[in-house]
Amino acid sequence: MYKYLFIAIACLYSTTCIAQQSDVKMCKPRKNATNVYFKLGSSILTNATINTIDSLFYNDVLNTKRRVAIVGYADVLGESTSNNSLAEQRAEAVYNYIISMGVDSAYIQIFAGGEVQREKTVSGYPEDRKVTIVPGEDVKPEKVIMIDSGTLIATVNFEFYSIGIIPNSMPVLDTVVKILKAHPGMKVLADGYVCCIHFGCCKDVDVRESGMKEEEFRIFDANRLSSNRANVVFTYLTTHGIDKSRIKCNAYGYQRTIIRDGKKIHGNRVEILASTK
């Protein structure tokens, strides 16, 4: 799992691909991937980890206009279930730190590589207690766009597994309000999405103990979170003078892929689509 997940991530961010007979694209790992390390059983960023990430920004390996993939891992000490959860937590810790440096969540992909499979030893493998950071291509920040057909598309980005709006999305919402006030006949769709849901992320104990199968829970919780995100946008627009009859909320969870200009777009967002029809 460890080997092939990293290759798949590298494929997203590199053009050096080798076509296989199975039609699965395998890629050479990028040379500029960076590992940051954690203490045994911990997902807390160490000073060394923070310094490494800071240096990536200082040397322009990472910046606020560049995509990045984050992959969390754990070594074989302990139970596999808890190690896989720990790998997620480590990836999320790095994700949150990179967000704090001003990178838009839309530019970040987060993965859990899980427990790295090796022969178990008494001391384990400190080099596997890590997160791999893979820089990608530069992108332009998304703006509110008026399309020729009269449809308005805006993107509001959210924190990972949260209904908290990324601060640099607030001006986008304010612009939407201005445009809707200038076009009183325009109605709005607020389509909520999530990037992914892991069973271990559940914060609702009652749901976790309900006996749901893992995939049933993922769908349920993803739809719930995407609905809550759409409602956050709904509340913002209505409290800023937009009549609620002009807004319809949709929850698409993580099962519907967003495609813009022929490219798949990361979740953790609400897309606002407005039309004069």
Protein Blocks (a to p, Z undefined) as FASTA:
>chain_A
ZZmmmmmmmmmmccbdcddfkopacddddfkbccddddehiabdcfklmmmmmmmmmnom
acckbccdddddddfedjfklmmmmmmmmmmmmmmmmmmnopafklpccddebjaddddd
fklpmklmccddddddddddddddddfkopacddddddehiabdcfklmmmmmmmmmmmm
mmmmbccddddddfbdcfklpcbfklmmnopafklmmmmmmmmmmmmmmmmmmmmmmmno
pafklpccddekjmbccdeehiacdehiacddddfZZ
